[in-house]
Amino acid sequence: MIVDCAVYREGRRTEGPRDFSDALEQARASGGFVWIGLHEPTADEFDLVTQEFGLHPLAVEDALKAHQRPKLEVYDDSLFMVLKPVAYEPDSDTVSTGEIMIFLGDAFVVTVRHGGGSPLNAVRNRLEHEPDLLGKGATSVVYAIADAAVDHYLHVATELQTDLEELETDVFSPDGGGTQHTASRIYTFKRQILEFRRATGPLTQPMARLTGADTSGAPVPFVSKKARPFFRDVHDHLMRVNESVENLDRLVSDILSAHLAQVSVQQNDDMRKISAWAAMAVVPTMVAGIYGMNFEHMPELRWEWSYPMVILLMVVLEVLLYRMFRRRGWM
């Protein structure tokens, strides 16, 4: 569905004609641009936009099907960019991602939103209250969307860091490390970080191209040199996010390794205790087995005090073994 359509001139919103072709002509004539926002459009709904703005069919296919990695593609008449906004639910400790596709042309911006976690409404409101920024042209929309998405990445990274510290405290608590679901919780958290990384990692190269720092050195069309410092600021924030994600992933791996070592130590301790009790059970069994072999000639077999002496010997040996194992920390 079409969420919004407006023509912007000199940083001010003006309600343009409903016909996209007329709106584009009006924007080009006045030196402004038209911004059309769509939410999960159908093929029929998007056909009109495709025809009026001359969008490339491959980019249109990506915009309709979604499930794309963050990327930047250059076509003859437009620039196509994919962003993945991220939302974090602290109650369920889950990371969910949406998708924003941006078509940037000489005098138009078309944004296509899929899923949740989208900052587009807030971005449009922000730009309409900052005419100086909006007056820089259609590129300002791409910058504002990328800036809002990356700023929210920083917020999500902070939330994940807080939850990771809580998980770490639980894992290394006296009772938490040995719980049945601890490893499952760690793996689940690691998968959330992986989902987060899929949104932030691939975006590094597109942002580098927008800053003009790409190794190819080819300028990106429809993006003016004056906009590069703004994208450079977004790129710096994105690098901070990627560093945070790397640290989070490393810490989770370390916590998982420590937990597995903790479980191994606990199992070894349990095995020592079992072995100690088994050793204590062997002694009376051995003595009783010897005197239960029913041989006719055995030492002290007919002595009056043989039975109490054997029982006393068993007790003394058990006490000695118990004290030895207790001293070594096996019991």
C-alpha positions, -999 to 999 in steps of 0.1 A, spaced: 0 0 0 11 36 -6 17 52 28 26 87 18 34 108 -13 46 144 -12 67 169 -32 94 188 -13 107 222 -24 135 240 -6 130 218 24 92 223 26 65 198 21 39 205 -5 11 182 -14 17 173 -50 -7 159 -76 -19 124 -71 -5 114 -105 31 102 -100 42 115 -134 28 150 -128 44 150 -93 78 141 -107 76 168 -134 65 193 -109 94 184 -86 120 186 -115 106 219 -126 109 234 -91 143 219 -82 127 197 -55 120 160 -53 91 137 -47 91 111 -19 68 81 -21 66 56 8 51 21 3 45 -7 28 47 -42 15 32 -33 -19 18 -59 -42 31 -63 -78 1 -44 -92 5 -15 -67 42 -13 -76 38 -15 -114 26 21 -115 56 34 -96 79 13 -117 65 27 -150 65 63 -139 100 64 -124 117 39 -147 129 16 -120 151 -14 -130 132 -47 -131 158 -65 -111 157 -40 -83 119 -40 -84 119 -78 -81 142 -75 -50 119 -48 -35 88 -70 -39 102 -103 -27 123 -88 2 146 -111 21 177 -92 8 211 -85 23 220 -49 29 235 -37 -4 239 -8 -28 234 -12 -65 238 14 -92 215 14 -123 213 38 -152 184 59 -139 184 52 -101 203 40 -71 190 10 -52 198 5 -15 187 -21 10 188 -16 48 177 -39 76 163 -21 106 165 -41 138 141 -43 167 150 -60 201 124 -74 225 140 -74 260 111 -95 274 118 -124 250 154 -116 243 148 -118 206 162 -97 177 139 -92 147 147 -75 115 127 -57 88 138 -43 54 138 -9 38 144 -6 1 153 28 -12 152 39 -49 170 72 -54 168 92 -86 175 126 -99 143 141 -83 126 112 -65 129 89 -36 109 57 -33 110 38 -1 96 3 3 92 -11 38 88 -48 48 83 -61 83 86 -42 116 112 -20 133 111 6 106 121 42 114 105 57 83 77 76 100 100 91 125 125 100 97 99 118 77 87 138 107 123 146 116 132 158 81 100 179 78 110 197 110 146 203 97 141 222 64 178 230 62 187 193 60 157 184 38 166 212 15 198 194 4 177 172 -19 167 136 -22 201 125 -8 191 138 26 163 112 28 188 83 22 211 98 48 183 103 74 171 67 70 206 52 72 214 75 102 182 65 120 188 28 114 224 28 125 216 49 156 190 22 165 217 -4 160 237 13 187 207 12 210 202 -25 203 239 -32 209 236 -15 243 205 -36 252 223 -68 241 254 -58 262 231 -54 293 214 -87 288 248 -104 282 260 -91 315 229 -105 332 234 -139 314 271 -139 325 261 -133 361 235 -161 360 259 -186 344 287 -180 369 264 -179 399 267 -208 424 235 -224 412 231 -210 377 260 -227 360 247 -262 364 211 -256 354 198 -278 326 189 -249 302 220 -228 306 237 -240 274 204 -235 255 201 -199 268 237 -192 256 231 -207 222 199 -187 218 216 -155 227 244 -163 202 218 -167 175 203 -133 183 238 -118 179 241 -136 146 208 -122 134 220 -87 144 253 -92 126 234 -101 94 219 -66 94 250 -46 104 280 -64 88 270 -63 51 260 -26 54 297 -16 58 306 -17 22 275 3 9 282 30 35 318 31 25 308 37 -11 285 65 -1 313 82 17 336 80 -13 360 57 5 353 27 -16 385 10 -31 370 12 -66 371 50 -64 341 53 -87 317 81 -75 282 70 -67 256 87 -89 228 108 -75 249 114 -43 266 148 -42 300 154 -27 285 177 -1 266 147 13 297 126 19 305 140 53 271 130 65 274 95 53 309 94 68 294 101 102 269 72 97 298 50 86 317 58 118 287 49 139 283 17 119 319 7 125 313 12 163 283 -11 160 302 -38 142 330 -36 168 303 -40 195 288 -70 177 322 -86 174 329 -81 211 294 -95 220 300 -126 198 334 -131 213 321 -128 249 293 -152 243 317 -177 229 339 -173 259 309 -177 282 299 -209 264 335 -223 267 336 -214 304 302 -229 310 313 -262 293 345 -262 313 324 -256 344 302 -285 336 332 -307 329 347 -298 363 314 -305 380 312 -339 363 348 -347 374 339 -337 409 309 -360 409 330 -388 395 355 -384 423 327 -386 449 313 -417 432 347 -433 430 354 -424 467 321 -441 478 328 -471 456 363 -475 471 348 -474 506 323 -500 496 350 -523 481 369 -527 515 342 -544 535 331 -564 505 367 -577 500 371 -586 537 337 -603 538 344 -621 506 377 -635 519 361 -648 551 331 -661 532 351 -685 510 343 -714 534 377 -729 535 383 -753 564 416 -740 574 417 -702 577 436 -680 602 416 -672 633 385 -690 618 376 -706 651 388 -678 674 361 -665 697 368 -629 689 372 -633 651 338 -619 642 341 -586 662 377 -582 652 367 -584 615 339 -559 620 362 -536 639 388 -539 611 362 -529 585 351 -499 605 387 -487 610 395 -491 574 363 -472 564 371 -444 588 406 -441 575 394 -440 539 368 -415 547 392 -391 564 417 -395 535 391 -387 508 377 -359 529 412 -344 533 417 -345 495 383 -328 488 368 -359 472 339 -360 496 
